[in-house]
Amino acid sequence: MMETVFLGFIIFLGVTMFVCLYRAYAGPTAADRVVAIDVISTKIAVLIAFLAIQTGQESFIDVALVYAMMGFIATIAVSKYLEKGKLY
């Protein structure tokens, strides 16, 4: 039963990732694109965490946390660049 719930949730995340991918491609502003890519990276981190639960590999949780931190730092860097035109 639990595997069915996880599979349904993974399929739901995959479908909504394609919606975010469309927004990243067709977003009217750069801010829309940055937010869409941030949402995609967060969903990928959640998928990695679900993979850790499914396989029982606890080290994948560390991978998901590092991936989420990298996505957050990249979002902050791109946002700062869009706002000020430089990163320093």
PDB file with SEQRES, HELIX, SHEET and CRYST1 records, atoms N, CA, C and O in Angstrom:
SEQRES   1 A   88  MET MET GLU THR VAL PHE LEU GLY PHE ILE ILE PHE LEU          
SEQRES   2 A   88  GLY VAL THR MET PHE VAL CYS LEU TYR ARG ALA TYR ALA          
SEQRES   3 A   88  GLY PRO THR ALA ALA ASP ARG VAL VAL ALA ILE ASP VAL          
SEQRES   4 A   88  ILE SER THR LYS ILE ALA VAL LEU ILE ALA PHE LEU ALA          
SEQRES   5 A   88  ILE GLN THR GLY GLN GLU SER PHE ILE ASP VAL ALA LEU          
SEQRES   6 A   88  VAL TYR ALA MET MET GLY PHE ILE ALA THR ILE ALA VAL          
SEQRES   7 A   88  SER LYS TYR LEU GLU LYS GLY LYS LEU TYR                      
HELIX    1 AA1 MET A    2  ALA A   26  1                                  25    
HELIX    2 AA2 ALA A   30  THR A   55  1                                  26    
HELIX    3 AA3 SER A   59  LYS A   84  1                                  26    
CRYST1    1.000    1.000    1.000  90.00  90.00  90.00 P 1           1          
ATOM      1  N   MET A   1       0.823  -1.198   0.000  1.00  0.00           N  
ATOM      2  CA  MET A   1       0.000   0.000   0.000  1.00  0.00           C  
ATOM      3  C   MET A   1       0.862   1.254   0.000  1.00  0.00           C  
ATOM      4  O   MET A   1       0.596   2.204  -0.736  1.00  0.00           O  
ATOM      5  N   MET A   2       1.899   1.245   0.836  1.00  0.00           N  
ATOM      6  CA  MET A   2       2.742   2.436   0.938  1.00  0.00           C  
ATOM      7  C   MET A   2       3.527   2.684  -0.354  1.00  0.00           C  
ATOM      8  O   MET A   2       3.778   3.831  -0.723  1.00  0.00           O  
ATOM      9  N   GLU A   3       3.911   1.602  -1.035  1.00  0.00           N  
ATOM     10  CA  GLU A   3       4.625   1.765  -2.306  1.00  0.00           C  
ATOM     11  C   GLU A   3       3.745   2.431  -3.352  1.00  0.00           C  
ATOM     12  O   GLU A   3       4.230   3.208  -4.175  1.00  0.00           O  
ATOM     13  N   THR A   4       2.452   2.128  -3.322  1.00  0.00           N  
ATOM     14  CA  THR A   4       1.514   2.748  -4.259  1.00  0.00           C  
ATOM     15  C   THR A   4       1.383   4.242  -3.991  1.00  0.00           C  
ATOM     16  O   THR A   4       1.310   5.044  -4.922  1.00  0.00           O  
ATOM     17  N   VAL A   5       1.354   4.607  -2.723  1.00  0.00           N  
ATOM     18  CA  VAL A   5       1.261   6.026  -2.361  1.00  0.00           C  
ATOM     19  C   VAL A   5       2.529   6.752  -2.800  1.00  0.00           C  
ATOM     20  O   VAL A   5       2.459   7.844  -3.365  1.00  0.00           O  
ATOM     21  N   PHE A   6       3.702   6.140  -2.539  1.00  0.00           N  
ATOM     22  CA  PHE A   6       4.962   6.762  -2.956  1.00  0.00           C  
ATOM     23  C   PHE A   6       5.033   6.897  -4.472  1.00  0.00           C  
ATOM     24  O   PHE A   6       5.461   7.931  -4.985  1.00  0.00           O  
ATOM     25  N   LEU A   7       4.619   5.862  -5.187  1.00  0.00           N  
ATOM     26  CA  LEU A   7       4.648   5.917  -6.648  1.00  0.00           C  
ATOM     27  C   LEU A   7       3.724   7.005  -7.180  1.00  0.00           C  
ATOM     28  O   LEU A   7       4.085   7.729  -8.108  1.00  0.00           O  
ATOM     29  N   GLY A   8       2.536   7.122  -6.599  1.00  0.00           N  
ATOM     30  CA  GLY A   8       1.616   8.183  -7.017  1.00  0.00           C  
ATOM     31  C   GLY A   8       2.183   9.567  -6.752  1.00  0.00           C  
ATOM     32  O   GLY A   8       2.029  10.479  -7.564  1.00  0.00           O  
ATOM     33  N   PHE A   9       2.840   9.718  -5.606  1.00  0.00           N  
ATOM     34  CA  PHE A   9       3.425  11.010  -5.276  1.00  0.00           C  
ATOM     35  C   PHE A   9       4.597  11.332  -6.188  1.00  0.00           C  
ATOM     36  O   PHE A   9       4.774  12.486  -6.577  1.00  0.00           O  
ATOM     37  N   ILE A  10       5.399  10.334  -6.535  1.00  0.00           N  
ATOM     38  CA  ILE A  10       6.525  10.550  -7.442  1.00  0.00           C  
ATOM     39  C   ILE A  10       6.023  10.934  -8.829  1.00  0.00           C  
ATOM     40  O   ILE A  10       6.596  11.814  -9.472  1.00  0.00           O  
ATOM     41  N   ILE A  11       4.962  10.288  -9.296  1.00  0.00           N  
ATOM     42  CA  ILE A  11       4.385  10.647 -10.598  1.00  0.00           C  
ATOM     43  C   ILE A  11       3.826  12.064 -10.554  1.00  0.00           C  
ATOM     44  O   ILE A  11       3.995  12.829 -11.504  1.00  0.00           O  
ATOM     45  N   PHE A  12       3.161  12.418  -9.455  1.00  0.00           N  
ATOM     46  CA  PHE A  12       2.630  13.773  -9.304  1.00  0.00           C  
ATOM     47  C   PHE A  12       3.765  14.807  -9.330  1.00  0.00           C  
ATOM     48  O   PHE A  12       3.640  15.842  -9.985  1.00  0.00           O  
ATOM     49  N   LEU A  13       4.862  14.535  -8.627  1.00  0.00           N  
ATOM     50  CA  LEU A  13       6.001  15.458  -8.646  1.00  0.00           C  
ATOM     51  C   LEU A  13       6.597  15.571 -10.047  1.00  0.00           C  
ATOM     52  O   LEU A  13       6.990  16.658 -10.471  1.00  0.00           O  
ATOM     53  N   GLY A  14       6.665  14.464 -10.756  1.00  0.00           N  
ATOM     54  CA  GLY A  14       7.198  14.497 -12.121  1.00  0.00           C  
ATOM     55  C   GLY A  14       6.345  15.343 -13.054  1.00  0.00           C  
ATOM     56  O   GLY A  14       6.869  16.115 -13.857  1.00  0.00           O  
ATOM     57  N   VAL A  15       5.037  15.196 -12.944  1.00  0.00           N  
ATOM     58  CA  VAL A  15       4.133  15.986 -13.795  1.00  0.00           C  
ATOM     59  C   VAL A  15       4.242  17.471 -13.464  1.00  0.00           C  
ATOM     60  O   VAL A  15       4.301  18.307 -14.366  1.00  0.00           O  
ATOM     61  N   THR A  16       4.269  17.801 -12.177  1.00  0.00           N  
ATOM     62  CA  THR A  16       4.370  19.214 -11.817  1.00  0.00           C  
ATOM     63  C   THR A  16       5.746  19.788 -12.153  1.00  0.00           C  
ATOM     64  O   THR A  16       5.883  20.997 -12.340  1.00  0.00           O  
ATOM     65  N   MET A  17       6.767  18.929 -12.231  1.00  0.00           N  
ATOM     66  CA  MET A  17       8.074  19.425 -12.679  1.00  0.00           C  
ATOM     67  C   MET A  17       8.023  19.863 -14.138  1.00  0.00           C  
ATOM     68  O   MET A  17       8.668  20.840 -14.518  1.00  0.00           O  
ATOM     69  N   PHE A  18       7.263  19.147 -14.948  1.00  0.00           N  
ATOM     70  CA  PHE A  18       7.133  19.555 -16.343  1.00  0.00           C  
ATOM     71  C   PHE A  18       6.376  20.880 -16.466  1.00  0.00           C  
ATOM     72  O   PHE A  18       6.662  21.676 -17.361  1.00  0.00           O  
ATOM     73  N   VAL A  19       5.430  21.113 -15.587  1.00  0.00           N  
ATOM     74  CA  VAL A  19       4.734  22.404 -15.573  1.00  0.00           C  
ATOM     75  C   VAL A  19       5.721  23.521 -15.219  1.00  0.00           C  
ATOM     76  O   VAL A  19       5.707  24.587 -15.834  1.00  0.00           O  
ATOM     77  N   CYS A  20       6.566  23.270 -14.232  1.00  0.00           N  
ATOM     78  CA  CYS A  20       7.574  24.267 -13.848  1.00  0.00           C  
ATOM     79  C   CYS A  20       8.614  24.451 -14.953  1.00  0.00           C  
ATOM     80  O   CYS A  20       9.116  25.554 -15.164  1.00  0.00           O  
ATOM     81  N   LEU A  21       8.931  23.364 -15.654  1.00  0.00           N  
ATOM     82  CA  LEU A  21       9.870  23.470 -16.766  1.00  0.00           C  
ATOM     83  C   LEU A  21       9.302  24.351 -17.878  1.00  0.00           C  
ATOM     84  O   LEU A  21      10.030  25.127 -18.497  1.00  0.00           O  
ATOM     85  N   TYR A  22       8.011  24.226 -18.124  1.00  0.00           N  
ATOM     86  CA  TYR A  22       7.377  25.101 -19.098  1.00  0.00           C  
ATOM     87  C   TYR A  22       7.449  26.558 -18.644  1.00  0.00           C  
ATOM     88  O   TYR A  22       7.715  27.447 -19.453  1.00  0.00           O  
ATOM     89  N   ARG A  23       7.211  26.807 -17.351  1.00  0.00           N  
ATOM     90  CA  ARG A  23       7.260  28.176 -16.834  1.00  0.00           C  
ATOM     91  C   ARG A  23       8.685  28.722 -16.934  1.00  0.00           C  
ATOM     92  O   ARG A  23       8.878  29.907 -17.207  1.00  0.00           O  
ATOM     93  N   ALA A  24       9.682  27.860 -16.715  1.00  0.00           N  
ATOM     94  CA  ALA A  24      11.074  28.306 -16.839  1.00  0.00           C  
ATOM     95  C   ALA A  24      11.404  28.642 -18.297  1.00  0.00           C  
ATOM     96  O   ALA A  24      12.205  29.540 -18.558  1.00  0.00           O  
ATOM     97  N   TYR A  25      10.799  27.933 -19.236  1.00  0.00           N  
ATOM     98  CA  TYR A  25      11.050  28.198 -20.648  1.00  0.00           C  
ATOM     99  C   TYR A  25      10.286  29.417 -21.145  1.00  0.00           C  
ATOM    100  O   TYR A  25      10.840  30.240 -21.874  1.00  0.00           O  
ATOM    101  N   ALA A  26       9.024  29.541 -20.761  1.00  0.00           N  
ATOM    102  CA  ALA A  26       8.163  30.575 -21.328  1.00  0.00           C  
ATOM    103  C   ALA A  26       7.881  31.720 -20.370  1.00  0.00           C  
ATOM    104  O   ALA A  26       7.044  32.573 -20.665  1.00  0.00           O  
ATOM    105  N   GLY A  27       8.563  31.759 -19.227  1.00  0.00           N  
ATOM    106  CA  GLY A  27       8.285  32.809 -18.253  1.00  0.00           C  
ATOM    107  C   GLY A  27       8.499  34.191 -18.841  1.00  0.00           C  
ATOM    108  O   GLY A  27       9.502  34.425 -19.515  1.00  0.00           O  
ATOM    109  N   PRO A  28       7.581  35.103 -18.601  1.00  0.00           N  
ATOM    110  CA  PRO A  28       7.731  36.420 -19.222  1.00  0.00           C  
ATOM    111  C   PRO A  28       8.887  37.230 -18.630  1.00  0.00           C  
ATOM    112  O   PRO A  28       9.437  38.095 -19.312  1.00  0.00           O  
ATOM    113  N   THR A  29       9.262  36.970 -17.389  1.00  0.00           N  
ATOM    114  CA  THR A  29      10.364  37.715 -16.785  1.00  0.00           C  
ATOM    115  C   THR A  29      11.428  36.750 -16.274  1.00  0.00           C  
ATOM    116  O   THR A  29      11.192  35.551 -16.125  1.00  0.00           O  
ATOM    117  N   ALA A  30      12.586  37.303 -16.013  1.00  0.00           N  
ATOM    118  CA  ALA A  30      13.684  36.486 -15.490  1.00  0.00           C  
ATOM    119  C   ALA A  30      13.373  35.982 -14.082  1.00  0.00           C  
ATOM    120  O   ALA A  30      13.801  34.893 -13.701  1.00  0.00           O  
ATOM    121  N   ALA A  31      12.641  36.765 -13.323  1.00  0.00           N  
ATOM    122  CA  ALA A  31      12.277  36.334 -11.965  1.00  0.00           C  
ATOM    123  C   ALA A  31      11.384  35.099 -12.000  1.00  0.00           C  
ATOM    124  O   ALA A  31      11.527  34.209 -11.161  1.00  0.00           O  
ATOM    125  N   ASP A  32      10.465  35.035 -12.960  1.00  0.00           N  
ATOM    126  CA  ASP A  32       9.627  33.843 -13.108  1.00  0.00           C  
ATOM    127  C   ASP A  32      10.474  32.618 -13.423  1.00  0.00           C  
ATOM    128  O   ASP A  32      10.219  31.529 -12.909  1.00  0.00           O  
ATOM    129  N   ARG A  33      11.464  32.798 -14.255  1.00  0.00           N  
ATOM    130  CA  ARG A  33      12.339  31.682 -14.614  1.00  0.00           C  
ATOM    131  C   ARG A  33      13.165  31.211 -13.422  1.00  0.00           C  
ATOM    132  O   ARG A  33      13.351  30.009 -13.227  1.00  0.00           O  
ATOM    133  N   VAL A  34      13.655  32.151 -12.631  1.00  0.00           N  
ATOM    134  CA  VAL A  34      14.454  31.792 -11.454  1.00  0.00           C  
ATOM    135  C   VAL A  34      13.609  31.032 -10.444  1.00  0.00           C  
ATOM    136  O   VAL A  34      14.064  30.035  -9.883  1.00  0.00           O  
ATOM    137  N   VAL A  35      12.399  31.484 -10.210  1.00  0.00           N  
ATOM    138  CA  VAL A  35      11.517  30.806  -9.257  1.00  0.00           C  
ATOM    139  C   VAL A  35      11.158  29.409  -9.765  1.00  0.00           C  
ATOM    140  O   VAL A  35      11.118  28.463  -8.978  1.00  0.00           O  
ATOM    141  N   ALA A  36      10.901  29.268 -11.049  1.00  0.00           N  
ATOM    142  CA  ALA A  36      10.564  27.962 -11.605  1.00  0.00           C  
ATOM    143  C   ALA A  36      11.734  26.986 -11.472  1.00  0.00           C  
ATOM    144  O   ALA A  36      11.533  25.818 -11.138  1.00  0.00           O  
ATOM    145  N   ILE A  37      12.933  27.454 -11.728  1.00  0.00           N  
ATOM    146  CA  ILE A  37      14.101  26.580 -11.594  1.00  0.00           C  
ATOM    147  C   ILE A  37      14.346  26.232 -10.133  1.00  0.00           C  
ATOM    148  O   ILE A  37      14.776  25.118  -9.832  1.00  0.00           O  
ATOM    149  N   ASP A  38      14.082  27.155  -9.225  1.00  0.00           N  
ATOM    150  CA  ASP A  38      14.208  26.867  -7.799  1.00  0.00           C  
ATOM    151  C   ASP A  38      13.198  25.805  -7.364  1.00  0.00           C  
ATOM    152  O   ASP A  38      13.530  24.918  -6.578  1.00  0.00           O  
ATOM    153  N   VAL A  39      11.987  25.892  -7.863  1.00  0.00           N  
ATOM    154  CA  VAL A  39      10.970  24.890  -7.534  1.00  0.00           C  
ATOM    155  C   VAL A  39      11.369  23.528  -8.085  1.00  0.00           C  
ATOM    156  O   VAL A  39      11.169  22.509  -7.424  1.00  0.00           O  
ATOM    157  N   ILE A  40      11.930  23.502  -9.285  1.00  0.00           N  
ATOM    158  CA  ILE A  40      12.381  22.240  -9.870  1.00  0.00           C  
ATOM    159  C   ILE A  40      13.485  21.624  -9.021  1.00  0.00           C  
ATOM    160  O   ILE A  40      13.467  20.420  -8.765  1.00  0.00           O  
ATOM    161  N   SER A  41      14.440  22.431  -8.583  1.00  0.00           N  
ATOM    162  CA  SER A  41      15.529  21.879  -7.769  1.00  0.00           C  
ATOM    163  C   SER A  41      15.018  21.381  -6.420  1.00  0.00           C  
ATOM    164  O   SER A  41      15.536  20.396  -5.893  1.00  0.00           O  
ATOM    165  N   THR A  42      14.023  22.037  -5.860  1.00  0.00           N  
ATOM    166  CA  THR A  42      13.437  21.565  -4.603  1.00  0.00           C  
ATOM    167  C   THR A  42      12.715  20.240  -4.813  1.00  0.00           C  
ATOM    168  O   THR A  42      12.811  19.343  -3.975  1.00  0.00           O  
ATOM    169  N   LYS A  43      12.001  20.110  -5.909  1.00  0.00           N  
ATOM    170  CA  LYS A  43      11.300  18.858  -6.184  1.00  0.00           C  
ATOM    171  C   LYS A  43      12.279  17.715  -6.438  1.00  0.00           C  
ATOM    172  O   LYS A  43      12.008  16.574  -6.063  1.00  0.00           O  
ATOM    173  N   ILE A  44      13.396  18.005  -7.062  1.00  0.00           N  
ATOM    174  CA  ILE A  44      14.407  16.970  -7.268  1.00  0.00           C  
ATOM    175  C   ILE A  44      14.989  16.524  -5.934  1.00  0.00           C  
ATOM    176  O   ILE A  44      15.244  15.336  -5.741  1.00  0.00           O  
ATOM    177  N   ALA A  45      15.203  17.454  -5.013  1.00  0.00           N  
ATOM    178  CA  ALA A  45      15.694  17.083  -3.685  1.00  0.00           C  
ATOM    179  C   ALA A  45      14.684  16.194  -2.970  1.00  0.00           C  
ATOM    180  O   ALA A  45      15.073  15.246  -2.287  1.00  0.00           O  
ATOM    181  N   VAL A  46      13.403  16.484  -3.116  1.00  0.00           N  
ATOM    182  CA  VAL A  46      12.362  15.642  -2.509  1.00  0.00           C  
ATOM    183  C   VAL A  46      12.354  14.264  -3.156  1.00  0.00           C  
ATOM    184  O   VAL A  46      12.192  13.261  -2.461  1.00  0.00           O  
ATOM    185  N   LEU A  47      12.525  14.195  -4.475  1.00  0.00           N  
ATOM    186  CA  LEU A  47      12.583  12.898  -5.148  1.00  0.00           C  
ATOM    187  C   LEU A  47      13.782  12.084  -4.682  1.00  0.00           C  
ATOM    188  O   LEU A  47      13.678  10.867  -4.533  1.00  0.00           O  
ATOM    189  N   ILE A  48      14.911  12.731  -4.450  1.00  0.00           N  
ATOM    190  CA  ILE A  48      16.081  12.021  -3.925  1.00  0.00           C  
ATOM    191  C   ILE A  48      15.790  11.497  -2.520  1.00  0.00           C  
ATOM    192  O   ILE A  48      16.204  10.390  -2.176  1.00  0.00           O  
ATOM    193  N   ALA A  49      15.092  12.271  -1.719  1.00  0.00           N  
ATOM    194  CA  ALA A  49      14.727  11.821  -0.374  1.00  0.00           C  
ATOM    195  C   ALA A  49      13.774  10.624  -0.445  1.00  0.00           C  
ATOM    196  O   ALA A  49      13.912   9.685   0.339  1.00  0.00           O  
ATOM    197  N   PHE A  50      12.826  10.641  -1.356  1.00  0.00           N  
ATOM    198  CA  PHE A  50      11.940   9.495  -1.524  1.00  0.00           C  
ATOM    199  C   PHE A  50      12.699   8.275  -2.026  1.00  0.00           C  
ATOM    200  O   PHE A  50      12.385   7.147  -1.647  1.00  0.00           O  
ATOM    201  N   LEU A  51      13.686   8.492  -2.867  1.00  0.00           N  
ATOM    202  CA  LEU A  51      14.527   7.391  -3.312  1.00  0.00           C  
ATOM    203  C   LEU A  51      15.282   6.788  -2.132  1.00  0.00           C  
ATOM    204  O   LEU A  51      15.463   5.572  -2.061  1.00  0.00           O  
ATOM    205  N   ALA A  52      15.718   7.632  -1.215  1.00  0.00           N  
ATOM    206  CA  ALA A  52      16.392   7.139  -0.016  1.00  0.00           C  
ATOM    207  C   ALA A  52      15.452   6.297   0.830  1.00  0.00           C  
ATOM    208  O   ALA A  52      15.866   5.282   1.390  1.00  0.00           O  
ATOM    209  N   ILE A  53      14.202   6.702   0.930  1.00  0.00           N  
ATOM    210  CA  ILE A  53      13.231   5.932   1.704  1.00  0.00           C  
ATOM    211  C   ILE A  53      12.935   4.601   1.029  1.00  0.00           C  
ATOM    212  O   ILE A  53      12.853   3.565   1.689  1.00  0.00           O  
ATOM    213  N   GLN A  54      12.777   4.635  -0.289  1.00  0.00           N  
ATOM    214  CA  GLN A  54      12.445   3.407  -1.025  1.00  0.00           C  
ATOM    215  C   GLN A  54      13.571   2.384  -0.969  1.00  0.00           C  
ATOM    216  O   GLN A  54      13.315   1.191  -0.804  1.00  0.00           O  
ATOM    217  N   THR A  55      14.822   2.841  -1.106  1.00  0.00           N  
ATOM    218  CA  THR A  55      15.945   1.917  -1.167  1.00  0.00           C  
ATOM    219  C   THR A  55      16.554   1.630   0.198  1.00  0.00           C  
ATOM    220  O   THR A  55      17.300   0.663   0.351  1.00  0.00           O  
ATOM    221  N   GLY A  56      16.250   2.450   1.181  1.00  0.00           N  
ATOM    222  CA  GLY A  56      16.830   2.261   2.503  1.00  0.00           C  
ATOM    223  C   GLY A  56      18.246   2.788   2.631  1.00  0.00           C  
ATOM    224  O   GLY A  56      18.922   2.502   3.619  1.00  0.00           O  
ATOM    225  N   GLN A  57      18.703   3.544   1.664  1.00  0.00           N  
ATOM    226  CA  GLN A  57      20.044   4.121   1.684  1.00  0.00           C  
ATOM    227  C   GLN A  57      19.993   5.473   2.378  1.00  0.00           C  
ATOM    228  O   GLN A  57      19.533   6.458   1.801  1.00  0.00           O  
ATOM    229  N   GLU A  58      20.461   5.515   3.601  1.00  0.00           N  
ATOM    230  CA  GLU A  58      20.397   6.756   4.373  1.00  0.00           C  
ATOM    231  C   GLU A  58      21.353   7.823   3.848  1.00  0.00           C  
ATOM    232  O   GLU A  58      21.157   9.008   4.117  1.00  0.00           O  
ATOM    233  N   SER A  59      22.366   7.429   3.117  1.00  0.00           N  
ATOM    234  CA  SER A  59      23.323   8.406   2.598  1.00  0.00           C  
ATOM    235  C   SER A  59      22.698   9.291   1.515  1.00  0.00           C  
ATOM    236  O   SER A  59      23.197  10.384   1.247  1.00  0.00           O  
ATOM    237  N   PHE A  60      21.612   8.829   0.892  1.00  0.00           N  
ATOM    238  CA  PHE A  60      20.937   9.659  -0.111  1.00  0.00           C  
ATOM    239  C   PHE A  60      20.307  10.900   0.516  1.00  0.00           C  
ATOM    240  O   PHE A  60      20.112  11.905  -0.167  1.00  0.00           O  
ATOM    241  N   ILE A  61      19.988  10.839   1.805  1.00  0.00           N  
ATOM    242  CA  ILE A  61      19.445  12.011   2.491  1.00  0.00           C  
ATOM    243  C   ILE A  61      20.488  13.125   2.503  1.00  0.00           C  
ATOM    244  O   ILE A  61      20.157  14.295   2.313  1.00  0.00           O  
ATOM    245  N   ASP A  62      21.756  12.753   2.729  1.00  0.00           N  
ATOM    246  CA  ASP A  62      22.825  13.745   2.679  1.00  0.00           C  
ATOM    247  C   ASP A  62      22.948  14.354   1.282  1.00  0.00           C  
ATOM    248  O   ASP A  62      23.170  15.556   1.138  1.00  0.00           O  
ATOM    249  N   VAL A  63      22.804  13.527   0.274  1.00  0.00           N  
ATOM    250  CA  VAL A  63      22.851  14.015  -1.106  1.00  0.00           C  
ATOM    251  C   VAL A  63      21.705  14.986  -1.358  1.00  0.00           C  
ATOM    252  O   VAL A  63      21.899  16.019  -1.999  1.00  0.00           O  
ATOM    253  N   ALA A  64      20.521  14.667  -0.864  1.00  0.00           N  
ATOM    254  CA  ALA A  64      19.363  15.546  -1.046  1.00  0.00           C  
ATOM    255  C   ALA A  64      19.575  16.881  -0.343  1.00  0.00           C  
ATOM    256  O   ALA A  64      19.219  17.928  -0.884  1.00  0.00           O  
ATOM    257  N   LEU A  65      20.148  16.854   0.854  1.00  0.00           N  
ATOM    258  CA  LEU A  65      20.404  18.104   1.580  1.00  0.00           C  
ATOM    259  C   LEU A  65      21.434  18.969   0.866  1.00  0.00           C  
ATOM    260  O   LEU A  65      21.261  20.183   0.764  1.00  0.00           O  
ATOM    261  N   VAL A  66      22.502  18.355   0.373  1.00  0.00           N  
ATOM    262  CA  VAL A  66      23.524  19.118  -0.350  1.00  0.00           C  
ATOM    263  C   VAL A  66      22.942  19.692  -1.638  1.00  0.00           C  
ATOM    264  O   VAL A  66      23.224  20.836  -1.992  1.00  0.00           O  
ATOM    265  N   TYR A  67      22.131  18.901  -2.339  1.00  0.00           N  
ATOM    266  CA  TYR A  67      21.494  19.385  -3.564  1.00  0.00           C  
ATOM    267  C   TYR A  67      20.562  20.556  -3.276  1.00  0.00           C  
ATOM    268  O   TYR A  67      20.523  21.525  -4.035  1.00  0.00           O  
ATOM    269  N   ALA A  68      19.818  20.469  -2.189  1.00  0.00           N  
ATOM    270  CA  ALA A  68      18.916  21.569  -1.826  1.00  0.00           C  
ATOM    271  C   ALA A  68      19.698  22.824  -1.466  1.00  0.00           C  
ATOM    272  O   ALA A  68      19.295  23.929  -1.830  1.00  0.00           O  
ATOM    273  N   MET A  69      20.808  22.668  -0.758  1.00  0.00           N  
ATOM    274  CA  MET A  69      21.629  23.839  -0.423  1.00  0.00           C  
ATOM    275  C   MET A  69      22.243  24.470  -1.665  1.00  0.00           C  
ATOM    276  O   MET A  69      22.297  25.694  -1.778  1.00  0.00           O  
ATOM    277  N   MET A  70      22.704  23.639  -2.598  1.00  0.00           N  
ATOM    278  CA  MET A  70      23.274  24.180  -3.830  1.00  0.00           C  
ATOM    279  C   MET A  70      22.216  24.924  -4.638  1.00  0.00           C  
ATOM    280  O   MET A  70      22.498  25.978  -5.208  1.00  0.00           O  
ATOM    281  N   GLY A  71      21.003  24.382  -4.691  1.00  0.00           N  
ATOM    282  CA  GLY A  71      19.917  25.059  -5.399  1.00  0.00           C  
ATOM    283  C   GLY A  71      19.565  26.381  -4.760  1.00  0.00           C  
ATOM    284  O   GLY A  71      19.300  27.361  -5.457  1.00  0.00           O  
ATOM    285  N   PHE A  72      19.559  26.419  -3.423  1.00  0.00           N  
ATOM    286  CA  PHE A  72      19.252  27.663  -2.714  1.00  0.00           C  
ATOM    287  C   PHE A  72      20.331  28.713  -2.971  1.00  0.00           C  
ATOM    288  O   PHE A  72      20.011  29.870  -3.245  1.00  0.00           O  
ATOM    289  N   ILE A  73      21.597  28.326  -2.886  1.00  0.00           N  
ATOM    290  CA  ILE A  73      22.697  29.273  -3.109  1.00  0.00           C  
ATOM    291  C   ILE A  73      22.679  29.777  -4.549  1.00  0.00           C  
ATOM    292  O   ILE A  73      22.930  30.957  -4.797  1.00  0.00           O  
ATOM    293  N   ALA A  74      22.385  28.894  -5.495  1.00  0.00           N  
ATOM    294  CA  ALA A  74      22.316  29.331  -6.895  1.00  0.00           C  
ATOM    295  C   ALA A  74      21.167  30.307  -7.108  1.00  0.00           C  
ATOM    296  O   ALA A  74      21.304  31.269  -7.865  1.00  0.00           O  
ATOM    297  N   THR A  75      20.050  30.074  -6.458  1.00  0.00           N  
ATOM    298  CA  THR A  75      18.908  30.983  -6.577  1.00  0.00           C  
ATOM    299  C   THR A  75      19.253  32.354  -6.002  1.00  0.00           C  
ATOM    300  O   THR A  75      18.926  33.379  -6.600  1.00  0.00           O  
ATOM    301  N   ILE A  76      19.902  32.375  -4.860  1.00  0.00           N  
ATOM    302  CA  ILE A  76      20.304  33.650  -4.261  1.00  0.00           C  
ATOM    303  C   ILE A  76      21.289  34.383  -5.166  1.00  0.00           C  
ATOM    304  O   ILE A  76      21.184  35.596  -5.345  1.00  0.00           O  
ATOM    305  N   ALA A  77      22.246  33.652  -5.735  1.00  0.00           N  
ATOM    306  CA  ALA A  77      23.242  34.279  -6.603  1.00  0.00           C  
ATOM    307  C   ALA A  77      22.599  34.864  -7.859  1.00  0.00           C  
ATOM    308  O   ALA A  77      22.913  35.990  -8.246  1.00  0.00           O  
ATOM    309  N   VAL A  78      21.716  34.121  -8.489  1.00  0.00           N  
ATOM    310  CA  VAL A  78      21.061  34.616  -9.707  1.00  0.00           C  
ATOM    311  C   VAL A  78      20.156  35.793  -9.380  1.00  0.00           C  
ATOM    312  O   VAL A  78      20.089  36.755 -10.144  1.00  0.00           O  
ATOM    313  N   SER A  79      19.467  35.726  -8.263  1.00  0.00           N  
ATOM    314  CA  SER A  79      18.593  36.840  -7.868  1.00  0.00           C  
ATOM    315  C   SER A  79      19.402  38.103  -7.603  1.00  0.00           C  
ATOM    316  O   SER A  79      19.005  39.198  -8.001  1.00  0.00           O  
ATOM    317  N   LYS A  80      20.533  37.947  -6.933  1.00  0.00           N  
ATOM    318  CA  LYS A  80      21.382  39.108  -6.675  1.00  0.00           C  
ATOM    319  C   LYS A  80      21.936  39.671  -7.977  1.00  0.00           C  
ATOM    320  O   LYS A  80      22.017  40.888  -8.145  1.00  0.00           O  
ATOM    321  N   TYR A  81      22.320  38.788  -8.902  1.00  0.00           N  
ATOM    322  CA  TYR A  81      22.834  39.252 -10.180  1.00  0.00           C  
ATOM    323  C   TYR A  81      21.748  39.993 -10.968  1.00  0.00           C  
ATOM    324  O   TYR A  81      22.025  41.014 -11.598  1.00  0.00           O  
ATOM    325  N   LEU A  82      20.533  39.486 -10.933  1.00  0.00           N  
ATOM    326  CA  LEU A  82      19.451  40.159 -11.667  1.00  0.00           C  
ATOM    327  C   LEU A  82      19.110  41.510 -11.058  1.00  0.00           C  
ATOM    328  O   LEU A  82      18.736  42.442 -11.769  1.00  0.00           O  
ATOM    329  N   GLU A  83      19.241  41.612  -9.739  1.00  0.00           N  
ATOM    330  CA  GLU A  83      18.882  42.852  -9.081  1.00  0.00           C  
ATOM    331  C   GLU A  83      19.971  43.922  -9.210  1.00  0.00           C  
ATOM    332  O   GLU A  83      19.676  45.078  -9.513  1.00  0.00           O  
ATOM    333  N   LYS A  84      21.240  43.529  -8.979  1.00  0.00           N  
ATOM    334  CA  LYS A  84      22.312  44.511  -8.932  1.00  0.00           C  
ATOM    335  C   LYS A  84      23.217  44.496 -10.160  1.00  0.00           C  
ATOM    336  O   LYS A  84      23.937  45.465 -10.402  1.00  0.00           O  
ATOM    337  N   GLY A  85      23.195  43.434 -10.926  1.00  0.00           N  
ATOM    338  CA  GLY A  85      24.038  43.372 -12.108  1.00  0.00           C  
ATOM    339  C   GLY A  85      25.431  42.853 -11.833  1.00  0.00           C  
ATOM    340  O   GLY A  85      26.241  42.757 -12.755  1.00  0.00           O  
ATOM    341  N   LYS A  86      25.734  42.516 -10.591  1.00  0.00           N  
ATOM    342  CA  LYS A  86      27.031  41.944 -10.236  1.00  0.00           C  
ATOM    343  C   LYS A  86      26.847  41.044  -9.011  1.00  0.00           C  
ATOM    344  O   LYS A  86      25.850  41.151  -8.297  1.00  0.00           O  
ATOM    345  N   LEU A  87      27.800  40.174  -8.781  1.00  0.00           N  
ATOM    346  CA  LEU A  87      27.680  39.208  -7.696  1.00  0.00           C  
ATOM    347  C   LEU A  87      28.432  39.588  -6.442  1.00  0.00           C  
ATOM    348  O   LEU A  87      28.299  38.900  -5.430  1.00  0.00           O  
ATOM    349  N   TYR A  88      29.205  40.639  -6.458  1.00  0.00           N  
ATOM    350  CA  TYR A  88      29.979  41.014  -5.267  1.00  0.00           C  
ATOM    351  C   TYR A  88      29.499  42.289  -4.664  1.00  0.00           C  
ATOM    352  O   TYR A  88      30.045  42.740  -3.658  1.00  0.00           O  
TER     353      TYR A  88                                                      
END                                                                             
